[in-house]
Structures are given as C-alpha cells and as structure tokens.
C-alpha cells in the first residue's frame, strides 16, 4: 500500500511522462 507521499510522487512522475509523450506526439505532427 502506498503512502500519501509515495502516491504524490507517482502522480507527479506520471504527469511528467504524459507531458513528454504528448509533446513528442505534437512535434511529430
């Protein structure tokens, strides 16, 4: 079970990943 802190870190990491993927996708178009 994740602590609140771990969950917050995971969410931030996921957001960064999503931003990178969308910027790659957008620049690819």
N, CA and C atoms as a LAMMPS dump frame, in Angstrom:
ITEM: TIMESTEP
0
ITEM: NUMBER OF ATOMS
87
ITEM: BOX BOUNDS ff ff ff
-5.0000000000000000e+02 5.0000000000000000e+02
-5.0000000000000000e+02 5.0000000000000000e+02
-5.0000000000000000e+02 5.0000000000000000e+02
ITEM: ATOMS id mol type element x y z
1 1 1 N 0.843 -1.203 0
2 1 2 C 0 0 0
3 1 3 C 0.871 1.242 0
4 2 1 N 0.549 2.17 -0.86
5 2 2 C 1.338 3.397 -0.966
6 2 3 C 0.937 4.404 0.097
7 3 1 N 1.94 5.108 0.591
8 3 2 C 1.648 6.228 1.483
9 3 3 C 1.226 7.416 0.63
10 4 1 N 0.677 8.444 1.277
11 4 2 C 0.255 9.637 0.535
12 4 3 C 1.43 10.258 -0.194
13 5 1 N 2.589 10.25 0.469
14 5 2 C 3.775 10.857 -0.146
15 5 3 C 4.181 10.084 -1.396
16 6 1 N 4.209 8.757 -1.286
17 6 2 C 4.576 7.93 -2.435
18 6 3 C 3.593 8.123 -3.581
19 7 1 N 2.307 8.204 -3.235
20 7 2 C 1.295 8.394 -4.278
21 7 3 C 1.489 9.73 -4.975
22 8 1 N 1.792 10.774 -4.204
23 8 2 C 2.018 12.101 -4.784
24 8 3 C 3.21 12.068 -5.737
25 9 1 N 4.275 11.378 -5.331
26 9 2 C 5.466 11.266 -6.178
27 9 3 C 5.124 10.519 -7.466
28 10 1 N 4.373 9.431 -7.343
29 10 2 C 3.982 8.655 -8.515
30 10 3 C 3.133 9.49 -9.468
31 11 1 N 2.225 10.29 -8.908
32 11 2 C 1.357 11.119 -9.745
33 11 3 C 2.162 12.174 -10.477
34 12 1 N 3.115 12.795 -9.778
35 12 2 C 3.968 13.8 -10.422
36 12 3 C 4.763 13.16 -11.551
37 13 1 N 5.297 11.967 -11.279
38 13 2 C 6.083 11.255 -12.283
39 13 3 C 5.221 10.932 -13.499
40 14 1 N 4.01 10.475 -13.249
41 14 2 C 3.097 10.138 -14.343
42 14 3 C 2.771 11.37 -15.177
43 15 1 N 2.578 12.51 -14.506
44 15 2 C 2.281 13.751 -15.227
45 15 3 C 3.441 14.125 -16.138
46 16 1 N 4.655 14.002 -15.632
47 16 2 C 5.848 14.315 -16.431
48 16 3 C 5.907 13.41 -17.661
49 17 1 N 5.647 12.121 -17.464
50 17 2 C 5.662 11.164 -18.569
51 17 3 C 4.634 11.547 -19.624
52 18 1 N 3.431 11.888 -19.18
53 18 2 C 2.351 12.256 -20.101
54 18 3 C 2.729 13.507 -20.882
55 19 1 N 3.3 14.489 -20.196
56 19 2 C 3.697 15.729 -20.865
57 19 3 C 4.758 15.452 -21.922
58 20 1 N 5.731 14.615 -21.585
59 20 2 C 6.795 14.292 -22.54
60 20 3 C 6.217 13.571 -23.747
61 21 1 N 5.343 12.601 -23.506
62 21 2 C 4.761 11.842 -24.61
63 21 3 C 3.905 12.729 -25.492
64 22 1 N 3.122 13.629 -24.893
65 22 2 C 2.28 14.476 -25.731
66 22 3 C 3.096 15.487 -26.503
67 23 1 N 4.181 15.982 -25.92
68 23 2 C 4.999 16.948 -26.662
69 23 3 C 5.71 16.252 -27.824
70 24 1 N 6.128 15.021 -27.621
71 24 2 C 6.746 14.248 -28.708
72 24 3 C 5.703 14.01 -29.803
73 25 1 N 4.502 13.641 -29.395
74 25 2 C 3.423 13.391 -30.346
75 25 3 C 3.086 14.658 -31.125
76 26 1 N 2.972 15.78 -30.421
77 26 2 C 2.618 17.04 -31.08
78 26 3 C 3.714 17.491 -32.034
79 27 1 N 4.965 17.368 -31.63
80 27 2 C 6.063 17.798 -32.505
81 27 3 C 6.196 16.851 -33.7
82 28 1 N 5.746 15.607 -33.53
83 28 2 C 5.796 14.641 -34.619
84 28 3 C 4.8 14.968 -35.715
85 29 1 N 3.708 15.629 -35.342
86 29 2 C 2.714 16.01 -36.354
87 29 3 C 3.205 17.203 -37.099
